[in-house]
Amino acid sequence: MLPFWHDKFVVPVIHEDLVYRGTSRGDMWAEGALLSKDGLFVFPVVGGVPIFVEIALEVFSRVFLALREGRGIDRELSYVKYNWEHIQEKLKTAPSSPWVRYAKMISREDGLIVDIATGLGGGFVPAVLSFDPEAKIMISDVDPLVIASWKRFLDGKYPNVSYACFDATRMPLRSESVDVVVSSGGFGNIPYQYAAFSEAYRILRRGGKLYIADGMIYREDLEKLPRELYMAIKTSFPLNDTGYADFLEKLGFRILNNEYYGGEVLDPQEGLVPRIAYEHGARLRYTGVYIVAQKA
């Protein structure tokens, strides 16, 4: 973990200060833990990556080997490599697309950037690093194996990339400590995404920006699903068919851009909702949504 993030971590939800105890490589965290001052809360730092999620005991060893040594993640790493190459090709073949345009805008921002729910797809990270190899960007995801895969792939290539494993609905970052929050397809796959948006607003500094590339699912497609499944999706992903702009304004954001593009069918591999729908014989259409919002 690079030093410009060291004082940004807090206990999720209650936001108490954390102190690092452990070894370092130069000025970067290596192996240790983040502890609250009273010692009640302890979060491991493995291979320089702070972990703020529960790790199932049966995968505990695999996670630690993956983060420390990059072992046991061949499958995940193959997806990371493929997605990196796919995005590099996209930058060449579709330079005027809205997604590439937003990535370029992000790369021009100053300060600390957090990519939310990066996933094996990489979020905006591959494109941003292509435009600005020295971007101070943090890759975040709830899955430590996703983090381990990107860390293995990128380590030593880009000097300012950091990694953290956390739930975006309970971000372990200090209020008003981050300059830019970005997500490409992440918020649409986060259960109770409204909590993640609220957290994004909290951690942003005044004047900080939120960049979103996501999608709105056609309501008529959702309504074709079995009622129990429809209600479960609406409970966990309430903004997926209504859009994000109105809710962001309620939080206090000022919408700078709000663009909609086309309509496509979601691949079952693109997230939990389309995968479950596909298993029930349905394909979901969506409209691309691109938003830039600023914390007032």
C-alpha positions in Angstrom: 0.0 0.0 0.0 1.5 3.3 -1.1 2.1 6.0 1.4 -0.5 8.5 0.1 -3.2 6.2 1.2 -1.8 5.3 4.7 -3.8 7.8 6.7 -7.1 7.3 4.7 -8.3 4.0 6.2 -10.9 3.8 9.0 -13.1 1.2 10.5 -16.0 0.6 8.2 -19.4 2.0 9.3 -18.1 3.7 12.5 -15.1 5.4 10.8 -12.7 5.1 13.8 -9.0 5.8 13.0 -6.8 2.8 12.2 -3.0 2.4 12.8 -0.8 0.1 10.8 1.3 -2.4 12.7 3.6 -4.6 10.6 6.5 -4.7 8.2 7.2 -2.4 5.3 9.1 -2.4 2.1 10.6 1.0 1.9 7.7 3.3 2.6 5.0 0.8 1.6 3.1 -1.6 3.8 4.0 -5.3 3.4 2.6 -7.7 6.0 0.7 -6.8 9.2 -2.6 -5.4 10.2 -4.6 -2.2 10.7 -5.8 -1.8 14.3 -8.2 0.6 16.0 -6.6 2.5 18.9 -8.4 0.4 21.5 -7.3 -2.8 19.7 -10.9 -4.0 19.2 -10.9 -3.9 15.4 -8.2 -5.7 13.4 -8.0 -5.9 9.7 -5.2 -7.9 8.0 -2.7 -6.4 5.5 -1.5 -9.2 3.2 1.1 -8.5 0.5 0.4 -4.8 1.1 -3.3 -5.2 0.6 -5.7 -4.3 3.5 -8.7 -6.7 3.7 -12.0 -5.5 5.2 -14.2 -8.4 4.2 -14.8 -11.8 5.8 -12.8 -14.6 4.3 -14.3 -18.1 4.5 -12.1 -20.5 6.3 -12.0 -22.9 3.5 -10.4 -20.4 1.1 -8.3 -18.6 3.7 -5.0 -20.2 2.7 -5.7 -19.7 -1.0 -6.4 -16.0 -0.5 -3.2 -15.4 1.5 -1.0 -17.3 -1.0 -2.6 -15.4 -3.9 -2.0 -12.0 -2.3 1.5 -12.8 -1.0 2.9 -14.8 -3.9 0.4 -14.6 -6.7 -0.2 -18.3 -6.6 -3.4 -20.3 -7.2 -5.1 -17.6 -9.4 -4.4 -18.9 -12.9 -8.0 -18.9 -13.9 -8.6 -15.3 -12.6 -5.4 -14.1 -14.1 -6.3 -15.4 -17.5 -9.5 -13.3 -17.4 -7.5 -10.2 -16.3 -5.1 -10.6 -19.1 -7.9 -11.1 -21.7 -9.8 -8.0 -20.4 -6.7 -5.9 -20.4 -5.9 -6.7 -24.0 -9.6 -6.3 -25.0 -9.6 -2.7 -23.5 -6.3 -1.8 -25.2 -7.9 -2.9 -28.5 -11.0 -0.8 -27.7 -8.9 2.3 -27.1 -7.6 1.9 -30.6 -10.7 0.9 -32.5 -13.3 3.0 -30.7 -11.5 6.1 -29.5 -14.6 8.3 -29.8 -16.9 6.0 -27.8 -18.5 7.4 -24.7 -16.6 4.9 -22.5 -13.2 5.8 -23.9 -14.1 9.5 -23.6 -15.0 9.1 -19.9 -11.8 7.1 -19.3 -9.8 10.0 -20.8 -11.6 12.5 -18.7 -10.8 10.5 -15.5 -7.2 10.3 -16.5 -7.0 14.1 -16.6 -8.3 14.5 -13.0 -5.8 15.3 -10.2 -5.4 13.5 -6.9 -6.5 10.2 -5.5 -8.9 8.0 -7.5 -10.8 5.0 -6.3 -12.2 2.5 -8.8 -15.3 0.8 -7.2 -16.0 -2.9 -7.7 -13.2 -3.2 -10.3 -13.9 -6.9 -10.9 -11.9 -9.1 -13.3 -13.1 -6.8 -16.1 -10.9 -4.0 -14.7 -13.4 -1.2 -14.5 -11.8 2.0 -15.8 -8.4 1.1 -14.5 -6.8 -0.3 -17.7 -7.9 2.7 -19.8 -6.9 5.3 -17.2 -3.5 3.8 -16.8 -3.0 3.7 -20.6 -3.8 7.5 -20.7 -1.9 8.3 -17.5 0.6 5.6 -16.3 1.2 7.6 -13.1 -2.4 7.9 -12.0 -2.9 7.5 -8.3 -5.6 5.0 -8.6 -6.8 2.3 -6.1 -8.3 -0.9 -7.4 -11.1 -2.1 -5.0 -13.3 -5.1 -4.9 -15.2 -7.3 -2.4 -13.4 -10.4 -3.7 -9.7 -10.7 -2.6 -8.9 -13.1 -5.5 -9.9 -10.3 -7.9 -7.5 -8.0 -6.1 -4.8 -10.6 -6.1 -5.1 -11.1 -9.8 -4.8 -7.4 -10.7 -2.0 -7.0 -8.2 -0.1 -9.9 -9.8 -0.7 -8.6 -13.3 0.1 -4.9 -12.7 2.8 -5.0 -9.9 6.0 -3.3 -10.9 4.5 -1.8 -14.1 2.6 1.2 -12.7 4.2 3.1 -9.8 1.0 4.6 -8.2 -1.5 1.8 -8.3 -2.8 0.5 -4.9 -5.2 -2.2 -3.9 -7.8 -2.7 -1.2 -10.4 -5.4 -0.5 -13.7 -4.0 0.8 -17.5 -3.9 0.4 -18.5 -0.7 -1.4 -21.5 -0.3 0.8 -19.2 0.0 3.8 -16.1 1.7 2.6 -13.1 1.8 5.0 -12.1 5.3 3.9 -12.0 8.5 5.8 -14.8 11.0 5.0 -13.8 13.7 2.4 -10.4 12.0 1.7 -10.7 11.1 -2.0 -10.7 13.3 -5.1 -12.4 11.0 -7.6 -14.6 7.9 -7.4 -15.2 5.9 -10.6 -17.0 2.8 -11.6 -17.5 1.0 -14.9 -20.4 -1.5 -14.4 -19.7 -1.8 -10.7 -22.6 0.0 -9.1 -25.1 -1.9 -11.2 -23.8 -5.1 -9.7 -23.6 -4.0 -6.0 -26.5 -5.2 -3.9 -28.1 -2.2 -2.0 -26.2 0.1 -4.4 -27.8 3.2 -2.8 -25.6 2.6 0.2 -22.6 2.4 -2.1 -23.5 5.8 -3.7 -24.0 7.3 -0.3 -20.5 6.1 0.7 -19.1 7.5 -2.5 -20.5 10.9 -1.6 -19.1 10.6 2.0 -15.5 9.8 1.0 -15.3 12.5 -1.7 -13.8 15.8 -0.9 -15.9 18.9 -1.6 -15.7 19.5 -5.3 -14.7 15.9 -5.9 -16.2 14.0 -8.8 -18.0 10.7 -9.4 -17.8 9.1 -12.8 -20.2 6.2 -13.7 -20.5 4.1 -16.8 -23.3 1.6 -16.2 -26.7 0.6 -17.5 -30.4 0.8 -16.9 -32.3 -2.5 -17.4 -35.5 -2.4 -19.2 -38.3 -2.6 -16.6 -40.5 -4.6 -19.0 -37.8 -7.3 -19.1 -37.6 -7.5 -15.4 -41.3 -7.8 -15.1 -41.3 -10.9 -17.3 -39.3 -12.7 -14.6 -41.1 -14.9 -11.9 -42.6 -12.5 -9.3 -40.3 -13.8 -6.5 -37.2 -13.2 -8.6 -38.5 -9.8 -9.7 -39.0 -8.7 -6.1 -35.6 -10.0 -5.0 -33.9 -8.0 -7.8 -35.9 -4.9 -7.0 -35.0 -5.2 -3.3 -31.3 -5.6 -3.9 -30.9 -3.4 -7.0 -33.6 -0.7 -6.7 -31.9 1.8 -9.1 -31.2 -0.5 -12.0 -34.4 0.3 -13.9 -35.0 3.9 -12.7 -31.5 5.3 -13.2 -29.1 7.0 -10.9 -29.2 10.8 -11.5 -32.2 11.6 -9.4 -30.9 9.6 -6.4 -27.4 11.2 -6.7 -29.0 14.6 -6.6 -30.8 13.6 -3.4 -27.5 12.8 -1.9 -26.2 16.3 -2.7 -24.4 15.7 -6.0 -24.6 18.2 -8.8 -25.0 16.4 -12.1 -22.5 17.6 -14.7 -23.2 15.0 -17.4 -26.0 12.5 -17.9 -25.9 10.6 -21.1 -27.8 7.6 -22.5 -26.7 5.4 -25.4 -28.4 2.7 -27.3 -29.9 -0.5 -26.1 -28.1 -3.9 -25.9 -28.7 -7.3 -24.4 -26.7 -8.1 -21.2 -24.5 -11.2 -21.4 -25.1 -13.6 -18.5 -21.4 -13.3 -17.6 -21.7 -9.5 -17.0 -23.2 -9.7 -13.5 -25.4 -11.4 -11.0 -28.7 -10.1 -12.2 -28.3 -11.0 -15.9 -26.9 -14.4 -14.9 -29.9 -15.2 -12.7 -32.3 -14.0 -15.3 -30.7 -16.1 -17.9 -31.0 -19.2 -15.7 -34.8 -18.5 -15.7 -34.9 -18.3 -19.5 -34.8 -14.5 -19.8 -32.4 -12.0 -21.4 -32.2 -8.5 -20.1 -31.8 -5.4 -22.3 -30.2 -2.3 -21.0 -29.4 1.3 -21.9 -25.9 2.6 -21.3 -25.8 5.4 -18.8 -22.8 7.7 -18.4 -22.8 10.2 -15.5 -20.4 12.7 -14.1 -21.5 14.2 -10.8 -19.7 16.6 -8.4 -20.0 16.8 -4.7 -21.3 20.3 -3.9 
